[in-house]
Amino acid sequence: MTAMYSDRALVIGAGFAGLLAARVLSESYGDVVLVERDQLATDTGYRTGVPQAHHPHALLARGAEVLDALFPRLGTELKAAGAIQADLGSDFMSRAPAGWAPRDPIGLTVHSMTRVTLERIIRRRVLKLPNVSLVDGVTIDGLLHDRGTITGVHGRRDDTAFTDYADLVVDASGRASKLVSWLAELGVHCPAPMIVNGHLAYTSRLYHVNHDLKLDWKTAYEITHAPTTKRGGAVSSVDGGLWFVTLFGADGEVAPTDEDGFISYATTLECQDIAEVIKTATPASQIYRAANLRSRWNRFHKVPDWPRGLLALGDSVVSLNPVYGHGLTLAALNCAELRELLKDHDLAQEPLVFQRAVARTAQIPWMSATTTDLGWSEKKVSPSTRFLQWYARRLFAVIPGNPQVYRSFLRVSQMVDHPAALFRPAVLWRVLSGSRPRAKER
Ligand SMILES: Cc1cc2nc3c(=O)[nH]c(=O)nc-3n(C[C@H](O)[C@H](O)[C@H](O)COP(=O)(O)OP(=O)(O)OC[C@H]3O[C@@H](n4cnc5c(N)ncnc54)[C@H](O)[C@@H]3O)c2cc1C
C-alpha cells in the first residue's frame, strides 16, 4: 500500500521518464502535473524535444517487464498498435566481429516499434489517470525555493512568464537537462559529471521494404566494437509496416546523410543484408543524424546540500551511449524504484534516499555502456576495465557457433540477468578455452 504524502507533484518534461514518473506519483500525490516544452495536445508524431525519436528505440526485455507492471496489458496494446514481437535469437540476425551469432530461439521476446508509437501509447494511459494533467508549450527556466526546499518552477510560454508551485518537483527533462545550472543559481554545486565519449553517431531512415525479399528475420545488425570495428548498422521491422535502418559510426566515424553516401556506407559493413534491403526499399522519411552520443552521469547522490522537494531521474541523471539500448529501461527502473521507496518514505523530505537508489541502478548499465567506449580512448584505464575489455573480446570471439554463451550474453545485455552470469563455470570455460563447437551459420 502506497502512502499519500502531499497535495501536488510537478514533473518537468513529459518524455519517457516524465510520463512514468507521473504514473507512479499519481499513487502518492493528490495532483500531478506534467510541464512540457513541446505542444503535445494535438501532436501524435515527432517533436523537437525528443530528436532521438528519429532513431530506432529498442526496449530491452527487462524494461518491458517493468512497464508491464506499471501499465498492465501494455504488451497487448503495443501489439495492437502494430509493434512487432520478435524472439531475440531466432528473429535476429546478429553479426559479431568473429562471425554470425547462433539463431536458436532464446525465449526472450521483445517488442519492436518506433519511439513515437511507444510514447504515444504510454502518454495516453498516463493522461487517463484522473489526478494527472499536462501543461504543454511551457519551457521551465529554473526552480523556486525557500530555505533549502524547492517550492516550484518558473519558466515561460512564448513571451509570457509561467510560475507553478508544488510539494515535490521532479526533473525529467532528459539528456539536455539544465538542472545542474538551476541548482548552481541557488548556490548548490554538483560534482563534475563523469563523461565517457566513444564519439558515436547514428544516421537513420525509415523505409518501406520490398516484400519480394522474403526476409526470414525481423532485425539484422552489426554493432561497433572497440578497437577494431568503427562501423555498424541495423535494420529492423517496426510498427506501421515500416523498417528502421540505422548506420552507426564510432570513434568519430559518421555515415553520410545523402542518399548515395548512406547506401555506400551500408555496403562497407560485414552485415550486407542492410545494404541489400536499402537498395530495393522506398524511403519513408528523411535521413537523420544524431552525433557525439557520449555517456554522462550527473552524480546528484553525492550532493550533500541537495534541496528538499526535488528529485531527478531518467537521462537528466544518466544518459548513455544508446547503442546498447539501456536508456528506456533505466528510466523505467528509476520509476519502479520511486514506486517502491514511496511506500515508506516521504521523498520530498528525503530526496537523497531516491538519488542513491538511482545511482545504484545506474551502475551496471553505465559499466556495460562505457567499458567498450573506453576501448577507443588512448587514456590509461583501470585494471578492472582492462580485464572486462579483455573478457568481452574473448566472449565475442566465441559467440559464433556457441549458443549457450550467446544466450547468457543476450540475457545479460537485456538486463534480465546480472553480469555475473557471464562468469558462471559453463560460460567461463567456453570463453577461456575459446570453444567454438558449431560451424559458421546464418
Ligand atoms: C540516437 C538515440 C537513440 C536511442 N536509442 C535507444 C534505444 O534503442 N533504447 C533505449 O532504451 N534508449 C535509447 N535512447 C535513449 C532514450 O531516448 C532515453 O534514455 C530516454 O528518452 C530518456 O527519457 P527521458 O524522459 O529522461 O528524456 P526524453 O525522453 O528525452 O524526454 C525529455 C522531455 O523533457 C522535455 N523538456 C526538456 N527540457 C525542458 C524544459 N526546460 N521545460 C519543459 N520540458 C522540457 C523535452 O521536450 C522532452 O519531452 C536513445 C537515445 C538517442 C539519443
The ligand as an SDF file (V2000), in Angstrom:
LIG
                    3D

 53 58  0  0  0  0  0  0  0  0999 V2000
   20.0150    8.4440  -31.0300 C   0  0  0  0  0  0  0  0  0  0  0  0
   19.4490    7.8070  -29.7920 C   0  0  0  0  0  0  0  0  0  0  0  0
   18.9670    6.5030  -29.8440 C   0  0  0  0  0  0  0  0  0  0  0  0
   18.4550    5.8990  -28.6980 C   0  0  0  0  0  0  0  0  0  0  0  0
   18.0570    4.6010  -28.7490 N   0  0  0  0  0  0  0  0  0  0  0  0
   17.6190    3.9960  -27.6290 C   0  0  0  0  0  0  0  0  0  0  0  0
   17.2350    2.6380  -27.6420 C   0  0  0  0  0  0  0  0  0  0  0  0
   17.3250    1.9460  -28.6600 O   0  0  0  0  0  0  0  0  0  0  0  0
   16.7540    2.0860  -26.4870 N   0  0  0  0  0  0  0  0  0  0  0  0
   16.6830    2.8060  -25.3220 C   0  0  0  0  0  0  0  0  0  0  0  0
   16.2700    2.2550  -24.3070 O   0  0  0  0  0  0  0  0  0  0  0  0
   17.0500    4.0860  -25.2820 N   0  0  0  0  0  0  0  0  0  0  0  0
   17.5150    4.6990  -26.3930 C   0  0  0  0  0  0  0  0  0  0  0  0
   17.8920    6.0140  -26.3330 N   0  0  0  0  0  0  0  0  0  0  0  0
   17.8140    6.7160  -25.0410 C   0  0  0  0  0  0  0  0  0  0  0  0
   16.3990    7.2170  -24.7510 C   0  0  0  0  0  0  0  0  0  0  0  0
   15.9630    8.0580  -25.7990 O   0  0  0  0  0  0  0  0  0  0  0  0
   16.4180    7.9840  -23.4350 C   0  0  0  0  0  0  0  0  0  0  0  0
   17.0870    7.2340  -22.4580 O   0  0  0  0  0  0  0  0  0  0  0  0
   15.0200    8.2940  -22.9180 C   0  0  0  0  0  0  0  0  0  0  0  0
   14.3150    9.0680  -23.8380 O   0  0  0  0  0  0  0  0  0  0  0  0
   15.1220    9.0490  -21.5870 C   0  0  0  0  0  0  0  0  0  0  0  0
   13.8780    9.5550  -21.2310 O   0  0  0  0  0  0  0  0  0  0  0  0
   13.7830   11.0000  -20.5260 P   0  0  0  0  0  0  0  0  0  0  0  0
   12.3520   11.1990  -20.2500 O   0  0  0  0  0  0  0  0  0  0  0  0
   14.7770   11.1120  -19.4600 O   0  0  0  0  0  0  0  0  0  0  0  0
   14.2130   12.0360  -21.6660 O   0  0  0  0  0  0  0  0  0  0  0  0
   13.3830   12.4040  -23.0120 P   0  0  0  0  0  0  0  0  0  0  0  0
   12.5940   11.2270  -23.4420 O   0  0  0  0  0  0  0  0  0  0  0  0
   14.4050   12.9770  -23.9070 O   0  0  0  0  0  0  0  0  0  0  0  0
   12.3440   13.4940  -22.5220 O   0  0  0  0  0  0  0  0  0  0  0  0
   12.7030   14.7570  -22.0390 C   0  0  0  0  0  0  0  0  0  0  0  0
   11.4590   15.6470  -22.1480 C   0  0  0  0  0  0  0  0  0  0  0  0
   11.6770   16.8580  -21.4350 O   0  0  0  0  0  0  0  0  0  0  0  0
   11.2170   17.9560  -22.2170 C   0  0  0  0  0  0  0  0  0  0  0  0
   11.9760   19.1320  -21.7800 N   0  0  0  0  0  0  0  0  0  0  0  0
   13.3140   19.3370  -21.8880 C   0  0  0  0  0  0  0  0  0  0  0  0
   13.6680   20.4990  -21.3300 N   0  0  0  0  0  0  0  0  0  0  0  0
   12.5210   21.0460  -20.8420 C   0  0  0  0  0  0  0  0  0  0  0  0
   12.2570   22.2610  -20.1530 C   0  0  0  0  0  0  0  0  0  0  0  0
   13.2360   23.1250  -19.8130 N   0  0  0  0  0  0  0  0  0  0  0  0
   10.9730   22.5240  -19.8090 N   0  0  0  0  0  0  0  0  0  0  0  0
    9.9530   21.6470  -20.1180 C   0  0  0  0  0  0  0  0  0  0  0  0
   10.1770   20.4880  -20.7720 N   0  0  0  0  0  0  0  0  0  0  0  0
   11.4470   20.1940  -21.1220 C   0  0  0  0  0  0  0  0  0  0  0  0
   11.5090   17.5150  -23.6390 C   0  0  0  0  0  0  0  0  0  0  0  0
   10.7450   18.2480  -24.5910 O   0  0  0  0  0  0  0  0  0  0  0  0
   11.1260   16.0430  -23.5750 C   0  0  0  0  0  0  0  0  0  0  0  0
    9.7460   15.8640  -23.7950 O   0  0  0  0  0  0  0  0  0  0  0  0
   18.4030    6.6230  -27.4740 C   0  0  0  0  0  0  0  0  0  0  0  0
   18.8920    7.9330  -27.4180 C   0  0  0  0  0  0  0  0  0  0  0  0
   19.4200    8.5050  -28.5580 C   0  0  0  0  0  0  0  0  0  0  0  0
   19.9630    9.9200  -28.4610 C   0  0  0  0  0  0  0  0  0  0  0  0
  1  2  1  0
  2  3  1  0
  2 52  2  0
  3  4  2  0
  4  5  1  0
  4 50  1  0
  5  6  2  0
  6  7  1  0
  6 13  1  0
  7  8  2  0
  7  9  1  0
  9 10  1  0
 10 11  2  0
 10 12  1  0
 12 13  2  0
 13 14  1  0
 14 15  1  0
 14 50  1  0
 15 16  1  0
 16 17  1  0
 16 18  1  0
 18 19  1  0
 18 20  1  0
 20 21  1  0
 20 22  1  0
 22 23  1  0
 23 24  1  0
 24 25  2  0
 24 26  1  0
 24 27  1  0
 27 28  1  0
 28 29  2  0
 28 30  1  0
 28 31  1  0
 31 32  1  0
 32 33  1  0
 33 34  1  0
 33 48  1  0
 34 35  1  0
 35 36  1  0
 35 46  1  0
 36 37  1  0
 36 45  1  0
 37 38  2  0
 38 39  1  0
 39 40  1  0
 39 45  2  0
 40 41  1  0
 40 42  2  0
 42 43  1  0
 43 44  2  0
 44 45  1  0
 46 47  1  0
 46 48  1  0
 48 49  1  0
 50 51  2  0
 51 52  1  0
 52 53  1  0
M  END
$$$$
